[in-house]
């Protein structure tokens, strides 16, 4: 491949089946992912993890901490600070229950996969070091779903700091994919006193990397990524500080990006609206270009 775009070998056949009406699209699951930023002497760096090659979905690809909504993230008793659930519902284009679940998923998954917790004992405070054994016990219980995020916050007397997140973009997995997610991407700054670590069983490597450097690695074919990952990296290169990216988030368009596949002159054309670089032309014989 000319770059590092992740492209599953089964896509052409699934696209043809969708076009022929023999494939019923899977309903996408709600998910959230967080582009965690920290300032360096040469601009902001973003925290990325590399998915294990053995993973069924996007194995070997670089991504951000994130994952699906836990049904318990809809719990109305989540301790909350920052913009109201109504504000988030309007921003995310969903109802208030779903808005809470999506924001909770963003905060919970960042803690589960990177050990970073966007919560504090009060609306104007954030926890410090979260690497102790007692923190790890709770984090492992969250991962195992033995503990809900609401219960975790209650146990520790913490409130979710929704004001530390900025909604950035929204991508929906193409209709022809076997695993589909409706994913909201957020930006956040690494809280003072906290540090990231590879806490995910799904990743074999984590890095802090400048968005421009990561994008260059993708362009050279050295770093494998899915379209939303490289698209958001390119967008982040415009900002000189983490605060600058967070300040820009409220003005970002959250219209969902959904790939389309159509038959043109005997070949299937796969495209993502607004992102021409990802367009694929798939001859009916099966090869890709």
N, C-alpha and C positions, 0 to 999 in steps of 0.2 A: 504494500500500500504506500501511497505517496506521503501520507501523514499518519497520525495515530488514532484515526477514527475507528471505534469499536464497531464491527459489523458482523453479526452472527451469520453463519453459513446457511441457516434455515430460512432466513428472511425472504429470499426470492420465491420459494415455494409457497410460503405463507401469504405473501402479497398476491400471488396469482390466485390462491384459493379465496382470498378476501374479495378480489375483483370478480371472481366467478360466482360469488355468492354461496360458496360451500364452507366458508369459515365464519363462525359466529364470534364477534369480538368479546373478549373477557371484560367484565366490569372492572375499571381501575380502582385500586385501593388508595385511600388517602395516605399521604406521606409528607414528611418534611425533612429538609436538609439544611445545614448551616455552614456558611462560609465564614469561618472564624478567622479574624484578622488581628495582626499585631504590628505595631510600627517598628521599623528598623532604621538604620542610618541612611538607607537608600530607598526608603519608601515602605509601604505595607507589604507584609508577607501573609500568605494564606495557608491554613493547616489542611493538608490533604493526606489521605490514606490510600494505599494500594490494595485492592481486593485480591484475596488469594486466588491463584490460578485455578484452583479446584472448584471455585464458586460457579454455580450453574448460571448465574446472571452476571454478566460483565466481569468475568474472571480476569485478573491481571490489569484491570482498568483503574486509573486514579479517580478518586471521587472525594466528596466531603462527608463528614459525619452526618448520619441521617438514617431514617428508616420509617416503617409504617406506623400508623396510629394504633395505639393500644385501645381497645374498646372502652377501657376504664378512663382514658384521657377525656372522655365526655362527662366524667363525674362533675356534678355542679358544685362540689365542695372543695375544689382546688383553691388553695390560698393564692391570692392574686394581687399584683401591684402593677402600676403603669396604666396605659390606655385601657379603657373598659372593654369588656367582651363585645359590646355593641359597636365600638369603634373598630375593633378587629374584624368583626363580621362584615362591616361595610368595606374595610380595606381588602379583605380576602375574597369577598364576593360569595359568602356563605352565611348560614344562620349562626346565631350566637353559640349554640352548643358545638357545632362543627368548628367554629373559630377557636374556641377554647381548646378543643382536642388537637387541632393543628399546631397551635402555639405550644401546648404542652408537649406534643411529640417532638417539636424542634428542640426544646430545652432538655427533655428527658434523653433523647437520642445523643445529644452532644455530651451529656454526662456519661451515658453508658459507653460510648465509643471513644471519647477523648478525655474523660475524667474532668471536664470543665463544667461547672454548674452556674447557670445564670439565675441565681436565687440568693436571697439574703434574709436576715432576721427582721428587716424592716424595709419599707418602700424606698428608702434612701441608702441602703447598705447592701453589700454583696459579700458572700462568704469568701474566706481566704483559701489557704492550702487545703485541698481535699484528698490528699494522698495517704492519710492514715488508715490503719487497719479497720477501724470502725466504719469509716467512709466506704472502704472497699467491700465490706460485708453488705452494706445497704445497696451499693451499686450492683453487686452480683445478684442480690435479691430482685432488683428491678429488671435486670437482664433475663432472669429466669421467670419473670412475671409472678413471683411469689409475693411481690409488694407492688402496689399501684403507686403512681407518682403522687397522687393526692395523699396517700397514707405516708409516703416518704416525707413529704413536706410537713405534714402534721406532726410526725414523730420528732422532727428536728426543729420545729417552730420556725419554719421558713416560709417566705412568700415567693412565688414565681415573679421574676422581674421582666415582665413583657416589654418594658420600655428599653431594655438592652438589646432588643431585636429590631431589625428593619426588614420588612417584606421586600424582596428583590425581583422575583420573577416566578412564573408558574409554567411547568411543562407536564404534559400528559403523554405517557408511553403510547406509541403508535397502536392502532387498532389490530394490527396483525401480529403483535407480540403475544406470547403465551403468558408472560407475567407483566401485568400492567399496573402503573402507579400514576396517581394524580398528585404531583409533587410541588409543594411550595418551597422556594428557595429563600433563605433569610441571610442577612449579614449580621455579624456581632463582633465586638472587640473582646479580646482576651482580658478577663477581669484582672486587676492588679492583685498579685499574690498567688494567682493560680498558674498552673503549668499543664501543658498537654502531655499525654502519654498514649501509647497504643494499647487501649483497653478493649479493643474489639477482637473477637475471635474470627472475624471475617477478613481481617487485614493482616498482611505480613510485613508492612512497612508504613511509617508515617513520616512526613516531612513538613517543614515550614519553607515555603518557596515563594518568590516574587511572582505575581500573576504573569508578568511579561516573560519571565524565565520559563515558567511552566508551559505557556503558550508556544514558546520557541521550541521546547522539547517535543510538543505535540506535532508542530509543523515539520520537524525533522524525522518524525516517525519513532522517536525514542520513548515517548510517554503515551500510553494508550488511554483514550478517554471516550466517553459517550458525548453526543452533541451538546446536551445542556451544560456539561462541565466545561468544555472548551469555550462555549459561547459566553458563559458567565465570567470565565477568566479574562477573556478579551474585554469584557465590559469593565472589569475591575482595574484594568491598566490605566484608566483615565483618572484615577484618584491617587493623590500623593500621601494621604493619611487614612487610617482606619476611620477616623471621625468624618472625613470627607465622604467616604462611601456611605456611612450611616446617615449623614445629613441628606444624601441624595435619594435614599430609599423611599421616603414617602411620595416622591414624584414619579416613581417607576410604574410602568404599565404592567398590570398583572393579567392581561388578556392571555388565556392559556395558549401555549404553543403545542400544536398537535400535527405530527407528520401526516401527509396525505400521499396516497399512491394512485396513479392513474395510468391508463394505457394510451400511449402516443406513438403513432406510426410503427406499430409492431413491437414496441418495447415498453417496459414498465418504468415510470419515472417516479422516484421517491423524493419528496421534498418537505422541508420544514419552512412554513411561512415566515418570511422575514430573515431567513438564515440560508442564503443561497449557497454558501460554501459546503453545505451538507448534502446537496442534491446528488442523487445517484440515478444512473441510467442502467436498467437491467434488461438485457436482451431476452426475448422469450425463450432462447435456448438455454439460459441459466447462468451465463457469465455476468460479472459485474464490472462497471467502469466508473 
